[in-house]
Amino acid sequence: MFLTIILMLINCVMLFLMILAATIFMPYRGLAKNFPEDIQQRLVPRLDEIDKKPAAPRIVGAVIMIMLCIGFCVSFVIGFADGRANGFTFSGHLARSLIMAFGVKAFDIIGLDYFLLTKTHFFQHFFPETEGCAGWKQFGYNRKQQLRHCVFMLIACVVISYLVSR
């Protein structure tokens, strides 16, 4: 259980670092799709300028994000490998993967969507043109997306736990 919690916390840190890298380097236009509609509209001029700026910072940001994504996946591989070494059954693997996946999702919703998005001025520091947007106060604007993520994670945890426990 200790390793599960440690891996989950590492994944939470990596998720925050992914958000930070995406925000600082803004490597792709898709970043804005994660914000409420009014903020997306205010970011249109900046997004239109992305292609005119040097690609090097975006490439650095993309490389950092890819490395963090790989690290995220590696943490699950470590968890499954440890589970196999300790004789976990399907239920043991499933419990570990669910704790890790939904622990990170809880951090995403509470720590990032609620606290970082609505209670701090973190993003406004990087995107000053969005200061005063009502979207920064709209907790839960992406409920459907979060629900889809949860369903996908549940299915992925069950399938991978089954495959690893065979």
C-alpha positions in Angstrom: 0.0 0.0 0.0 2.9 2.3 0.8 4.3 2.0 -2.8 0.8 2.7 -4.2 0.5 5.9 -2.3 4.1 7.0 -3.3 3.4 6.2 -7.0 0.1 8.1 -6.8 1.8 11.2 -5.3 4.6 11.0 -7.9 1.9 11.0 -10.6 0.2 14.0 -9.0 3.5 15.9 -9.1 4.1 14.8 -12.7 0.5 16.0 -13.7 1.2 19.4 -12.1 4.5 19.6 -14.0 2.7 18.7 -17.2 0.3 21.6 -16.6 3.2 23.9 -15.8 5.1 22.9 -18.9 2.1 23.3 -21.1 1.3 26.7 -19.6 4.9 28.1 -19.7 5.8 26.8 -23.1 2.3 26.6 -24.6 3.5 24.0 -27.1 0.2 23.4 -28.8 -3.1 25.0 -29.5 -5.0 22.2 -27.7 -4.0 23.6 -24.3 -6.7 26.3 -24.6 -9.4 23.6 -25.1 -9.0 22.8 -21.4 -10.2 26.3 -20.4 -13.8 27.6 -20.2 -15.2 29.2 -23.3 -14.7 32.9 -22.5 -11.0 32.2 -21.7 -10.6 30.3 -25.0 -12.0 33.4 -26.8 -9.5 35.7 -25.1 -6.6 33.4 -26.0 -7.4 33.4 -29.8 -5.0 36.2 -30.6 -2.2 34.4 -28.7 -3.0 31.1 -30.4 -2.9 32.8 -33.8 0.6 34.1 -32.9 1.9 30.7 -31.8 2.9 29.6 -35.4 4.7 32.9 -36.0 7.0 32.5 -33.0 10.2 30.4 -32.8 9.4 26.7 -32.5 12.3 25.9 -30.1 10.3 26.8 -26.8 7.3 24.8 -28.0 9.6 21.9 -28.9 11.2 22.0 -25.4 7.7 22.1 -23.8 6.5 19.2 -25.9 9.6 17.2 -25.0 9.1 17.9 -21.3 5.4 16.9 -21.6 6.3 13.7 -23.4 8.9 12.8 -20.8 6.4 13.4 -18.1 3.8 11.2 -19.9 6.3 8.4 -20.2 7.1 8.8 -16.5 3.4 8.6 -15.7 3.1 5.3 -17.6 6.3 4.0 -16.0 4.9 4.5 -12.6 2.0 2.2 -13.4 4.4 -0.3 -14.9 6.4 -0.2 -11.7 3.2 -0.7 -9.7 2.2 -3.7 -11.8 5.7 -5.2 -11.7 5.8 -4.9 -7.9 2.3 -6.4 -7.7 3.4 -9.4 -9.8 6.6 -9.8 -7.7 4.4 -9.8 -4.6 1.8 -12.3 -6.0 -1.0 -9.8 -6.4 -4.2 -11.3 -7.8 -6.6 -9.5 -10.1 -8.2 -7.7 -7.2 -4.8 -6.6 -5.8 -3.7 -5.2 -9.2 -7.1 -3.6 -9.7 -7.1 -1.9 -6.2 -3.6 -0.5 -6.8 -4.4 0.8 -10.3 -7.7 2.3 -9.2 -6.1 4.0 -6.2 -3.4 5.4 -8.4 -5.7 6.5 -11.2 -8.5 8.0 -9.2 -6.1 9.5 -6.7 -4.6 11.5 -9.5 -8.1 12.3 -10.9 -9.1 13.6 -7.4 -5.9 15.8 -7.4 -6.8 17.0 -10.9 -10.4 18.0 -9.9 -9.7 19.3 -6.4 -6.1 20.6 -6.7 -6.0 21.8 -10.3 -9.6 22.5 -11.4 -10.8 23.9 -8.1 -7.8 25.4 -6.3 -5.4 26.3 -9.1 -8.1 27.3 -11.7 -10.6 29.1 -9.5 -8.8 30.2 -6.3 -5.4 31.4 -7.5 -4.3 33.7 -10.3 -1.8 31.1 -11.6 -3.0 31.0 -15.2 -3.7 34.8 -15.3 0.0 35.3 -14.5 0.9 33.5 -17.8 -2.1 34.7 -19.8 -2.7 38.3 -18.6 -5.2 38.9 -21.4 -7.6 36.5 -19.6 -7.7 38.6 -16.4 -11.3 39.2 -15.3 -12.8 36.3 -17.3 -15.8 34.7 -15.5 -14.5 31.3 -16.6 -11.8 31.5 -13.9 -14.6 31.2 -11.3 -16.5 28.4 -13.0 -15.6 25.2 -11.1 -17.1 22.2 -12.8 -17.4 23.6 -16.3 -15.8 20.4 -17.6 -17.9 17.8 -15.8 -18.6 15.8 -18.9 -15.0 15.6 -19.8 -14.0 14.6 -16.3 -16.8 11.9 -16.3 -15.5 10.5 -19.6 -12.0 10.4 -18.1 -13.3 8.5 -15.1 -15.2 5.9 -17.2 -12.1 5.4 -19.5 -9.8 5.0 -16.4 -12.1 2.5 -14.8 -12.2 0.4 -18.0 -8.4 0.7 -18.5 -7.7 -0.3 -14.9 -9.9 -3.4 -15.2 -8.5 -4.5 -18.5 -4.8 -3.9 -17.6 -5.3 -5.5 -14.2 -6.8 -8.5 -15.8 -4.0 -8.8 -18.4 -1.3 -8.3 -15.7 -2.8 -10.9 -13.3 -3.0 -13.7 -15.9 
